[in-house]
Amino acid sequence: MYDRFEHLLQLRGLTAYKVSKDTGITQTSLSNWKSGRSMPNAKNLQKLADYFNVSVGYLMGTEEAEPNAIDKEKNPIVLDDEALELLEELKTRPEMRTLFSVSKKATKEDILKAVKIIEALKGDD
């Protein structure tokens, strides 16, 4: 289970120390979790899930898909690889920030349509 935590650290370029400071979960707790001496309690699991915007189920290993985002109701959103790649490209364009509130059903085509609409409104070619 700790490997999911380490994966999230690596993915987001964070350290366990930073997560400890940001969440208030002691480094000892994280170290004990890593070594298998103990498991995080429900409160700390929820803190970690909230911090990383994933479900407790994902951290516990009972859910396979790592959400790419969380909607307003805190439901996980999982986008396909093509849509994620496109969103990564668009992150550098400030006028495209509205795309990051995409729905669960957004496809690459949906995102491209939204880009065209935004560009048309701005007068971009």
N, C-alpha and C positions, 0 to 999 in steps of 0.2 A: 504494500500500500504506500510506503514512503516513496517508492519510485515514481508514483504519479506526482507527488509533491516536488520531487527533484526535476521531473520533466517540466512542470510549470515554472519552476525557478529558471531553468535553462532557457525555456521558450521566451520568457519575459526579461531575461538578463538580470535577474535578481539574485541576492544571496539570502541564505537562511537568516543571517544576522539582520538584514534589512526588514525581512518579513516579521521577525521577532519584534523589532522596534516599532514597526507600523501597526502590528496587531495586538501587542501586549502579551503575546504568548512567549514564555521564557525560552531561552536558548537551551536550557536543560531539558525542557519538555520536548523540544524538537530533536535534540540529541538522543533522548531516551526512545523516541519514536523511531528514529533512524536505526538505532541498534537493536530494536525489537524488545527493549526492556518494558515498554509500556505503549499503550495506544492513546491517541488524543481523546479527551472527553468530548461529549456532544457539543458543548459550548465552543471549544477550540476548533472543532471540525467545522462548525458553522462560520466561525470567524475566518478560517482559511478559505472556505468555499466563497464567502462574500468577497474576500480580498482578491481572489483570483477570478471572480465571476464565473465559477463553475458550480455544479451541484455537489452536495455532500456525497451523493451516490457515485459521482465520478471520482472523487477523492478516495472513497472506500473501495473502488474497483467493481462496483455493481452495475455501473453504466459505462459502456464502451466509448461512445462518441463524446469527444470533448467539445463543448459548445464554443462557437467562435464569438458569441456575444450573448447578452441577456436582454430580453425585451422589458417593457415597462412593468409587466407583472412578474418579473424575475424568472420567466420561462426561458430555458436554453434555446438558442438559435444555432443551428448547424448549417453552414453553407457548403456547397460543393467546392472542389479545388479551383475550378475555373472562376467561379464568382469571387473566391478569396483572393486569387491572383489579381483580378481586376480591381478589387477594392484596395489592395496594397498599392497598386499603381496610382490610384486616385487619392490616396491619403496625402500626397504631396501637393495637391491642388486645393487651396483653401475654399474656393467656390463650390467644391464638391462635398463639403462636410455633411450636407443634408442627406447624402446617401447612406451614412452610417446608422441611420435609423430604419434600415430596410426590414421588411417583414420576413417571417419564417419561410415564406414561399418564393422569395426573390430568386430569380435565375439570372444567368449572365445576360440574357436578352432583356430582362426587366431593368437591370442596372444600366445597360447601354441605352435603353429608351429614356431612362431618367436623366442620364448624362446629356443626351441630345436636347431634352426639354430645358434643362438648366442652361446649356450653352445657347439655345435659341432665345431664352429670356434675357440673357446677358448680351446677346448680339455677337457671340463668338461664332466662328466658322467651324 
